Amino acid sequence: MKQNSAQVFSEHWSIYQKLILHNYMHHAEFQGKTSAVFKQFYKGDLHILDIGCGDVATLLPVLQKAAIVSYTGYDLSASALELADEHLSKESFATTLKEGSMIELIDREEKQFDLIHSSFAIHHLLDDEKRKLLKACFDKLQAGGRMIYIDVFRQRDISRDQYIKEYFSYIRNDWSLLTANEKQPIYEHINQYDFPSDLNETINWIQSFGFTVSEKYQPDHRHTMIVLDKG
């Protein structure tokens, strides 16, 4: 049976944690920026949706400093959600964790949210699916709500094949604290499941749905955080 992306990450979760530890995808910088956005957006009594939440470990320190009433997390991986449940078990705010496709889950979602967060998850979708998801995110936000969208993107006129070739070179040359055996499943995952969109096209989609881009942060040309406001 063909594996899905959740199964791949479940089997290689320790490698993903090592990748975060050594900050190869700028998780530390994005966590700091996300924390700043939460502080700027302080409304009190926040209802949060986290799309592709994983084990919620990188976002949890941000949540703990905010006035959270409820947290909802979506992920394909049951094992990641089990870890998330452990990490959230001592928090005072209400938590709901849902396993499944992010598009199907948000289509069935009955709640409205003040803030939607997604980090390195949406690039697993094809462009038509991304547009559907991002439109649904706009619809599920309260008026005045905000979305934090962190992901990998292609630059203008760069094909997916060119992107993958360049990203593989980045891994080989810069991810020096991972062994060749640890890098191999990452190559396989990217080749099979990563479909990064053109950044400028993505921003055009976002704006057509009614979002305003209030901030864009790029620690390098591969990884980007976009802050989206719903007026």
Backbone as CSV, one residue per row, in Angstrom:
resi,resn,N_x,N_y,N_z,CA_x,CA_y,CA_z,C_x,C_y,C_z
1,MET,0.839,-1.192,0.000,0.000,0.000,0.000,0.880,1.250,0.000
2,LYS,0.513,2.224,-0.810,1.285,3.459,-0.890,1.139,4.261,0.399
3,GLN,2.245,4.705,0.938,2.213,5.499,2.153,1.735,6.907,1.849
4,ASN,1.125,7.556,2.838,0.857,8.981,2.715,1.900,9.748,3.512
5,SER,1.859,11.074,3.411,2.898,11.883,4.060,2.891,11.716,5.567
6,ALA,1.718,11.499,6.159,1.641,11.318,7.608,2.376,10.062,8.048
7,GLN,2.227,8.974,7.296,2.917,7.728,7.643,4.430,7.893,7.556
8,VAL,4.888,8.608,6.536,6.330,8.835,6.388,6.874,9.585,7.587
9,PHE,6.191,10.651,7.982,6.679,11.430,9.109,6.548,10.678,10.423
10,SER,5.525,9.833,10.569,5.392,9.046,11.789,6.578,8.108,11.953
11,GLU,7.009,7.506,10.848,8.108,6.550,10.907,9.463,7.232,11.105
12,HIS,9.559,8.498,10.759,10.835,9.204,10.850,10.712,10.449,11.728
13,TRP,9.892,10.349,12.777,9.628,11.511,13.625,10.897,12.019,14.300
14,SER,11.787,11.122,14.694,13.020,11.538,15.373,13.907,12.366,14.451
15,ILE,13.877,12.050,13.149,14.657,12.840,12.190,14.078,14.242,12.085
16,TYR,12.752,14.328,12.034,12.105,15.641,11.960,12.432,16.466,13.197
17,GLN,12.464,15.843,14.370,12.816,16.574,15.587,14.264,17.069,15.543
18,LYS,15.146,16.276,14.951,16.544,16.690,14.817,16.657,17.870,13.857
19,LEU,15.868,17.850,12.802,15.830,18.955,11.845,15.410,20.252,12.545
20,ILE,14.394,20.163,13.410,13.941,21.344,14.160,15.021,21.795,15.140
21,LEU,15.634,20.835,15.837,16.661,21.153,16.825,17.787,21.972,16.215
22,HIS,18.203,21.611,15.009,19.315,22.308,14.360,18.851,23.487,13.488
23,ASN,17.559,23.738,13.497,16.994,24.957,12.905,17.259,25.078,11.402
24,TYR,17.256,23.951,10.702,17.561,23.981,9.270,16.445,24.618,8.436
25,MET,15.229,24.661,8.980,14.113,25.286,8.269,13.620,26.539,8.998
26,HIS,14.480,27.068,9.876,14.227,28.355,10.546,13.019,28.313,11.486
27,HIS,12.787,27.148,12.109,11.680,27.070,13.053,11.838,28.074,14.210
28,ALA,13.057,28.304,14.658,13.267,29.220,15.780,12.866,30.649,15.415
29,GLU,13.280,31.093,14.230,12.916,32.439,13.795,11.405,32.568,13.601
30,PHE,10.802,31.531,13.015,9.359,31.580,12.790,8.593,31.553,14.107
31,GLN,9.105,30.821,15.101,8.452,30.816,16.402,8.491,32.211,17.023
32,GLY,9.648,32.884,16.907,9.759,34.230,17.440,8.825,35.204,16.750
33,LYS,8.738,35.117,15.426,7.843,35.987,14.667,6.375,35.684,15.001
34,THR,6.059,34.399,15.145,4.691,34.013,15.490,4.302,34.556,16.851
35,SER,5.216,34.473,17.803,4.960,35.021,19.133,4.681,36.519,19.065
36,ALA,5.446,37.228,18.236,5.242,38.675,18.085,3.876,38.974,17.483
37,VAL,3.457,38.161,16.502,2.146,38.359,15.880,1.040,38.137,16.908
38,PHE,1.168,37.095,17.727,0.175,36.847,18.779,0.065,38.045,19.713
39,LYS,1.199,38.621,20.090,1.181,39.769,21.002,0.526,40.987,20.351
40,GLN,0.842,41.219,19.087,0.264,42.352,18.363,-1.241,42.201,18.204
41,PHE,-1.675,40.954,18.098,-3.066,40.663,17.790,-3.895,40.458,19.052
42,TYR,-3.344,40.768,20.193,-4.021,40.452,21.446,-5.452,41.006,21.479
43,LYS,-6.418,40.096,21.598,-7.820,40.471,21.735,-8.416,39.889,23.023
44,GLY,-7.718,38.925,23.585,-8.267,38.199,24.720,-9.251,37.141,24.252
45,ASP,-9.312,36.038,24.972,-10.287,34.981,24.676,-10.166,34.468,23.246
46,LEU,-8.978,34.107,22.846,-8.724,33.691,21.463,-9.129,32.240,21.214
47,HIS,-9.719,32.022,20.056,-10.011,30.685,19.553,-9.061,30.425,18.386
48,ILE,-8.234,29.386,18.507,-7.130,29.132,17.586,-7.372,27.858,16.786
49,LEU,-7.091,27.909,15.485,-7.042,26.712,14.645,-5.622,26.541,14.135
50,ASP,-5.075,25.338,14.302,-3.713,25.024,13.867,-3.793,23.909,12.824
51,ILE,-3.491,24.241,11.560,-3.632,23.299,10.450,-2.295,22.611,10.191
52,GLY,-2.265,21.280,10.358,-1.008,20.539,10.280,-0.231,20.717,11.563
53,CYS,-0.896,20.498,12.685,-0.343,20.866,13.995,0.827,19.985,14.425
54,GLY,0.937,18.748,13.885,1.993,17.857,14.349,1.875,17.603,15.840
55,ASP,3.009,17.644,16.525,2.986,17.398,17.976,2.811,18.686,18.772
56,VAL,2.604,19.811,18.113,2.337,21.149,18.655,3.490,21.691,19.520
57,ALA,4.635,21.026,19.506,5.728,21.405,20.398,6.283,22.797,20.095
58,THR,6.411,23.160,18.818,7.006,24.462,18.502,6.034,25.613,18.743
59,LEU,4.726,25.361,18.638,3.750,26.428,18.866,3.356,26.553,20.332
60,LEU,3.520,25.498,21.113,3.030,25.496,22.492,3.581,26.651,23.333
61,PRO,4.884,26.984,23.265,5.360,28.120,24.064,4.667,29.436,23.707
62,VAL,4.246,29.580,22.458,3.499,30.772,22.043,2.096,30.746,22.639
63,LEU,1.445,29.597,22.564,0.092,29.466,23.105,0.068,29.743,24.611
64,GLN,1.111,29.297,25.298,1.139,29.427,26.755,1.233,30.882,27.217
65,LYS,1.659,31.767,26.330,1.797,33.185,26.679,0.614,34.034,26.211
66,ALA,-0.366,33.389,25.572,-1.500,34.123,25.002,-2.779,33.798,25.777
67,ALA,-3.780,34.636,25.566,-5.068,34.450,26.250,-5.946,33.521,25.409
68,ILE,-5.667,32.229,25.498,-6.337,31.228,24.686,-7.556,30.692,25.423
69,VAL,-8.687,30.628,24.728,-9.875,29.954,25.246,-9.960,28.551,24.680
70,SER,-9.676,28.423,23.369,-9.748,27.092,22.762,-8.689,26.950,21.679
71,TYR,-8.196,25.738,21.549,-7.219,25.373,20.525,-7.739,24.155,19.787
72,THR,-7.795,24.243,18.446,-8.175,23.116,17.604,-7.011,22.790,16.682
73,GLY,-6.590,21.531,16.650,-5.471,21.123,15.808,-5.883,20.044,14.829
74,TYR,-5.471,20.211,13.567,-5.702,19.205,12.528,-4.370,18.559,12.153
75,ASP,-4.374,17.239,11.942,-3.200,16.574,11.390,-3.604,15.214,10.819
76,LEU,-2.862,14.775,9.813,-3.083,13.451,9.223,-2.526,12.328,10.086
77,SER,-1.539,12.639,10.928,-0.799,11.617,11.658,-1.388,11.367,13.041
78,ALA,-1.876,10.151,13.265,-2.416,9.790,14.573,-1.335,9.836,15.645
79,SER,-0.124,9.393,15.299,0.959,9.379,16.294,1.364,10.804,16.674
80,ALA,1.369,11.725,15.712,1.673,13.117,16.032,0.604,13.696,16.948
81,LEU,-0.651,13.361,16.694,-1.740,13.875,17.529,-1.690,13.295,18.943
82,GLU,-1.215,12.065,19.081,-1.042,11.498,20.420,-0.012,12.306,21.209
83,LEU,1.086,12.670,20.541,2.095,13.511,21.192,1.526,14.889,21.510
84,ALA,0.764,15.448,20.572,0.145,16.756,20.808,-0.767,16.712,22.031
85,ASP,-1.529,15.629,22.161,-2.436,15.490,23.300,-1.660,15.471,24.610
86,GLU,-0.508,14.795,24.618,0.340,14.788,25.812,0.861,16.190,26.117
87,HIS,1.322,16.898,25.077,1.887,18.230,25.285,0.840,19.231,25.771
88,LEU,-0.406,19.034,25.368,-1.472,19.985,25.712,-2.228,19.602,26.981
89,SER,-1.930,18.450,27.536,-2.756,17.884,28.606,-2.798,18.747,29.868
90,LYS,-1.757,19.537,30.112,-1.706,20.337,31.336,-2.157,21.783,31.129
91,GLU,-2.585,22.117,29.919,-2.973,23.489,29.643,-4.409,23.752,30.110
92,SER,-4.695,24.998,30.440,-6.005,25.356,30.990,-7.062,25.582,29.918
93,PHE,-6.642,25.834,28.674,-7.618,26.092,27.625,-8.151,24.785,27.039
94,ALA,-9.332,24.870,26.444,-9.961,23.693,25.826,-9.189,23.295,24.572
95,THR,-9.015,21.996,24.362,-8.292,21.516,23.181,-9.124,20.474,22.453
96,THR,-9.072,20.553,21.122,-9.724,19.582,20.253,-8.731,19.193,19.173
97,LEU,-8.437,17.908,19.045,-7.499,17.419,18.044,-8.243,16.511,17.071
98,LYS,-8.067,16.791,15.759,-8.812,16.067,14.732,-7.854,15.465,13.713
99,GLU,-8.028,14.171,13.465,-7.193,13.461,12.505,-7.886,13.399,11.146
100,GLY,-7.152,13.746,10.089,-7.721,13.637,8.757,-7.185,14.693,7.816
101,SER,-7.749,14.719,6.623,-7.388,15.692,5.592,-7.757,17.099,6.038
102,MET,-6.821,18.030,5.884,-7.084,19.402,6.326,-8.262,20.021,5.572
103,ILE,-8.412,19.700,4.293,-9.526,20.255,3.518,-10.853,19.682,4.003
104,GLU,-10.913,18.367,4.200,-12.155,17.755,4.671,-12.517,18.240,6.069
105,LEU,-11.524,18.378,6.923,-11.792,18.815,8.295,-12.304,20.250,8.339
106,ILE,-11.683,21.137,7.569,-12.133,22.533,7.620,-13.490,22.690,6.942
107,ASP,-13.796,21.852,5.951,-15.118,21.885,5.324,-16.206,21.497,6.321
108,ARG,-15.861,20.604,7.260,-16.846,20.156,8.257,-16.822,21.001,9.529
109,GLU,-15.881,21.913,9.607,-15.700,22.694,10.835,-16.890,23.625,11.079
110,GLU,-17.409,23.602,12.293,-18.550,24.448,12.647,-18.131,25.716,13.386
111,LYS,-16.935,25.722,13.932,-16.484,26.881,14.711,-15.948,27.989,13.804
112,GLN,-15.923,29.188,14.356,-15.213,30.311,13.770,-14.007,30.597,14.664
113,PHE,-12.930,31.105,14.070,-11.680,31.284,14.802,-11.196,32.731,14.710
114,ASP,-10.447,33.115,15.741,-9.808,34.441,15.737,-8.479,34.404,15.010
115,LEU,-7.800,33.259,15.093,-6.475,33.154,14.496,-6.277,31.731,13.970
116,ILE,-5.829,31.632,12.722,-5.481,30.341,12.119,-3.978,30.311,11.886
117,HIS,-3.360,29.219,12.264,-1.913,29.040,12.115,-1.667,27.781,11.290
118,SER,-0.727,27.852,10.363,-0.306,26.657,9.630,1.178,26.775,9.316
119,SER,1.938,25.751,9.701,3.385,25.777,9.507,3.837,24.515,8.778
120,PHE,4.383,24.693,7.569,4.958,23.620,6.760,3.985,22.451,6.567
121,ALA,2.759,22.766,6.190,1.749,21.733,5.950,1.067,21.900,4.600
122,ILE,0.744,23.131,4.218,-0.103,23.369,3.048,0.616,23.025,1.751
123,HIS,1.959,23.010,1.751,2.691,22.687,0.519,2.508,21.235,0.077
124,HIS,1.901,20.416,0.921,1.612,19.039,0.519,0.406,18.953,-0.415
125,LEU,-0.343,20.036,-0.546,-1.510,20.064,-1.417,-1.139,20.551,-2.809
126,LEU,-1.930,20.137,-3.799,-1.807,20.688,-5.138,-2.443,22.078,-5.164
127,ASP,-2.157,22.850,-6.200,-2.582,24.251,-6.220,-4.093,24.410,-6.084
128,ASP,-4.884,23.599,-6.772,-6.340,23.708,-6.667,-6.800,23.438,-5.239
129,GLU,-6.146,22.481,-4.591,-6.479,22.174,-3.200,-6.063,23.309,-2.271
130,LYS,-4.912,23.891,-2.533,-4.466,25.024,-1.721,-5.460,26.178,-1.785
131,ARG,-5.899,26.486,-3.004,-6.849,27.590,-3.151,-8.137,27.305,-2.377
132,LYS,-8.608,26.069,-2.457,-9.819,25.695,-1.722,-9.610,25.841,-0.221
133,LEU,-8.467,25.379,0.266,-8.185,25.456,1.703,-8.072,26.908,2.164
134,LEU,-7.330,27.721,1.422,-7.123,29.108,1.838,-8.423,29.904,1.814
135,LYS,-9.289,29.617,0.844,-10.613,30.261,0.832,-11.415,29.834,2.047
136,ALA,-11.347,28.547,2.404,-12.052,28.057,3.585,-11.504,28.704,4.853
137,CYS,-10.187,28.923,4.898,-9.590,29.607,6.049,-10.164,31.014,6.196
138,PHE,-10.273,31.719,5.071,-10.860,33.061,5.103,-12.285,33.000,5.659
139,ASP,-13.054,32.035,5.186,-14.452,31.921,5.612,-14.582,31.545,7.079
140,LYS,-13.621,30.778,7.620,-13.706,30.321,9.010,-13.132,31.327,10.009
141,LEU,-12.551,32.407,9.517,-12.048,33.447,10.414,-13.153,34.431,10.770
142,GLN,-13.133,34.873,12.014,-13.994,35.979,12.421,-13.561,37.245,11.687
143,ALA,-14.466,38.195,11.539,-14.088,39.508,11.028,-13.006,40.089,11.935
144,GLY,-11.949,40.601,11.329,-10.815,41.085,12.116,-9.838,39.991,12.484
145,GLY,-10.083,38.763,11.980,-9.200,37.638,12.296,-7.907,37.688,11.507
146,ARG,-7.029,36.769,11.853,-5.686,36.761,11.267,-5.241,35.329,11.004
147,MET,-4.454,35.147,9.944,-3.867,33.843,9.634,-2.353,33.976,9.521
148,ILE,-1.636,33.048,10.140,-0.183,32.946,10.032,0.116,31.736,9.161
149,TYR,0.738,31.985,8.014,0.955,30.958,6.986,2.461,30.836,6.751
150,ILE,3.046,29.747,7.272,4.483,29.480,7.159,4.674,28.277,6.256
151,ASP,5.555,28.409,5.245,5.707,27.283,4.329,6.902,27.483,3.414
152,VAL,7.134,26.461,2.594,8.101,26.556,1.507,7.359,26.993,0.248
153,PHE,8.021,27.825,-0.557,7.426,28.334,-1.790,8.473,28.320,-2.893
154,ARG,7.984,28.246,-4.135,8.861,28.430,-5.288,8.931,29.908,-5.656
155,GLN,10.059,30.310,-6.190,10.206,31.667,-6.705,9.704,31.720,-8.142
156,ARG,9.503,32.906,-8.635,8.959,33.108,-9.977,9.797,32.381,-11.038
157,ASP,9.113,31.709,-11.962,9.724,31.017,-13.105,10.588,29.817,-12.713
158,ILE,10.454,29.327,-11.481,11.163,28.125,-11.035,10.165,26.972,-11.009
159,SER,10.440,25.914,-11.765,9.550,24.759,-11.800,9.697,23.929,-10.522
160,ARG,8.751,23.017,-10.325,8.855,22.116,-9.171,10.127,21.289,-9.259
161,ASP,10.463,20.774,-10.433,11.675,19.973,-10.583,12.921,20.779,-10.234
162,GLN,12.964,22.023,-10.667,14.108,22.881,-10.341,14.157,23.165,-8.845
163,TYR,12.996,23.406,-8.263,12.924,23.650,-6.823,13.471,22.453,-6.055
164,ILE,13.026,21.246,-6.420,13.455,20.036,-5.711,14.963,19.829,-5.863
165,LYS,15.469,20.019,-7.055,16.908,19.861,-7.284,17.701,20.828,-6.400
166,GLU,17.252,22.085,-6.324,17.952,23.081,-5.512,17.818,22.778,-4.024
167,TYR,16.637,22.302,-3.605,16.439,22.007,-2.188,17.274,20.802,-1.768
168,PHE,17.372,19.812,-2.647,18.238,18.667,-2.349,19.685,19.118,-2.167
169,SER,20.138,20.025,-3.000,21.494,20.553,-2.869,21.673,21.274,-1.537
170,TYR,20.670,22.023,-1.136,20.679,22.708,0.162,20.812,21.699,1.302
171,ILE,20.063,20.618,1.244,20.138,19.597,2.284,21.529,18.956,2.317
172,ARG,22.035,18.572,1.154,23.346,17.917,1.091,24.446,18.812,1.656
173,ASN,24.399,20.092,1.322,25.505,20.992,1.659,25.383,21.657,3.018
174,ASP,24.148,21.863,3.501,23.959,22.676,4.703,23.446,21.901,5.923
175,TRP,22.806,20.773,5.710,22.269,20.026,6.837,23.338,19.045,7.323
176,SER,24.432,19.581,7.782,25.641,18.790,8.030,25.544,17.879,9.245
177,LEU,24.621,18.148,10.159,24.516,17.344,11.370,23.535,16.179,11.223
178,LEU,23.003,16.004,10.016,22.219,14.818,9.701,23.083,13.859,8.888
179,THR,22.950,12.571,9.167,23.707,11.571,8.419,23.066,11.348,7.047
180,ALA,23.795,10.677,6.168,23.247,10.343,4.853,21.992,9.487,4.987
181,ASN,21.984,8.558,5.946,20.815,7.712,6.161,19.620,8.509,6.663
182,GLU,19.881,9.549,7.454,18.794,10.397,7.937,18.263,11.303,6.823
183,LYS,19.120,11.707,5.922,18.686,12.583,4.829,17.848,11.832,3.794
184,GLN,18.088,10.540,3.619,17.429,9.803,2.542,15.901,9.852,2.623
185,PRO,15.284,9.582,3.785,13.813,9.670,3.822,13.295,11.086,3.617
186,ILE,14.113,12.083,3.929,13.706,13.468,3.666,13.655,13.718,2.164
187,TYR,14.683,13.254,1.440,14.663,13.369,-0.021,13.410,12.690,-0.587
188,GLU,13.123,11.494,-0.093,11.985,10.727,-0.617,10.673,11.445,-0.324
189,HIS,10.571,11.993,0.881,9.357,12.719,1.258,9.153,13.935,0.357
190,ILE,10.194,14.738,0.170,10.088,15.935,-0.654,9.708,15.574,-2.089
191,ASN,10.374,14.558,-2.618,10.136,14.179,-4.009,8.704,13.706,-4.234
192,GLN,8.129,13.034,-3.239,6.800,12.446,-3.412,5.667,13.363,-2.959
193,TYR,5.906,14.194,-1.940,4.785,14.884,-1.304,4.848,16.413,-1.328
194,ASP,5.947,16.993,-1.737,6.069,18.455,-1.682,5.686,19.081,-3.022
195,PHE,4.728,20.009,-2.962,4.269,20.705,-4.159,4.201,22.208,-3.872
196,PRO,5.359,22.825,-3.603,5.349,24.251,-3.240,4.825,25.098,-4.398
197,SER,4.033,26.093,-4.061,3.462,26.988,-5.061,4.363,28.193,-5.270
198,ASP,4.154,28.849,-6.395,4.806,30.124,-6.673,4.328,31.140,-5.639
199,LEU,5.259,31.801,-4.968,4.905,32.710,-3.879,4.044,33.866,-4.364
200,ASN,4.397,34.463,-5.495,3.621,35.601,-5.988,2.209,35.179,-6.386
201,GLU,2.076,34.006,-7.009,0.744,33.508,-7.355,-0.079,33.252,-6.094
202,THR,0.560,32.705,-5.081,-0.131,32.429,-3.822,-0.669,33.710,-3.217
203,ILE,0.133,34.755,-3.210,-0.313,36.032,-2.657,-1.477,36.591,-3.475
204,ASN,-1.450,36.396,-4.780,-2.572,36.830,-5.614,-3.853,36.089,-5.247
205,TRP,-3.753,34.759,-5.033,-4.936,33.997,-4.614,-5.471,34.553,-3.303
206,ILE,-4.563,34.717,-2.356,-4.934,35.157,-1.015,-5.687,36.487,-1.062
207,GLN,-5.166,37.408,-1.830,-5.791,38.723,-1.921,-7.141,38.652,-2.622
208,SER,-7.279,37.732,-3.593,-8.561,37.597,-4.293,-9.657,37.084,-3.370
209,PHE,-9.298,36.372,-2.296,-10.278,35.866,-1.336,-10.720,36.942,-0.353
210,GLY,-9.970,38.043,-0.287,-10.309,39.125,0.632,-9.292,39.375,1.718
211,PHE,-8.252,38.544,1.786,-7.193,38.760,2.764,-6.341,39.982,2.390
212,THR,-5.799,40.609,3.404,-4.756,41.619,3.239,-3.460,41.051,3.802
213,VAL,-2.370,41.142,3.043,-1.072,40.690,3.535,-0.475,41.819,4.380
214,SER,-0.411,41.597,5.691,0.087,42.633,6.586,1.574,42.499,6.883
215,GLU,2.129,41.307,6.643,3.560,41.106,6.906,4.057,39.918,6.089
216,LYS,5.286,40.002,5.608,5.955,38.887,4.933,7.373,38.813,5.466
217,TYR,7.762,37.645,5.944,9.095,37.449,6.523,9.762,36.279,5.830
218,GLN,10.978,36.494,5.315,11.714,35.460,4.596,13.153,35.384,5.106
219,PRO,13.457,34.414,5.983,14.842,34.248,6.435,15.768,33.789,5.321
220,ASP,15.204,33.181,4.277,15.941,32.874,3.045,14.919,32.770,1.919
221,HIS,15.355,32.423,0.706,14.435,32.423,-0.428,13.558,31.182,-0.496
222,ARG,13.774,30.233,0.395,13.003,28.989,0.361,11.821,28.999,1.324
223,HIS,11.982,29.651,2.453,11.036,29.558,3.558,10.432,30.937,3.838
224,THR,9.108,30.978,3.968,8.411,32.256,4.070,7.280,32.175,5.095
225,MET,7.097,33.274,5.806,5.943,33.450,6.689,5.141,34.638,6.182
226,ILE,3.842,34.408,5.947,2.934,35.465,5.519,1.875,35.640,6.588
227,VAL,1.647,36.872,7.003,0.591,37.191,7.965,-0.562,37.819,7.190
228,LEU,-1.739,37.211,7.330,-2.917,37.587,6.545,-4.010,38.101,7.484
229,ASP,-4.595,39.233,7.125,-5.658,39.826,7.933,-6.985,39.790,7.185
230,LYS,-8.039,39.492,7.916,-9.392,39.559,7.382,-10.067,40.804,7.930
231,GLY,-10.370,41.739,7.071,-10.943,43.006,7.523,-12.356,42.864,8.042
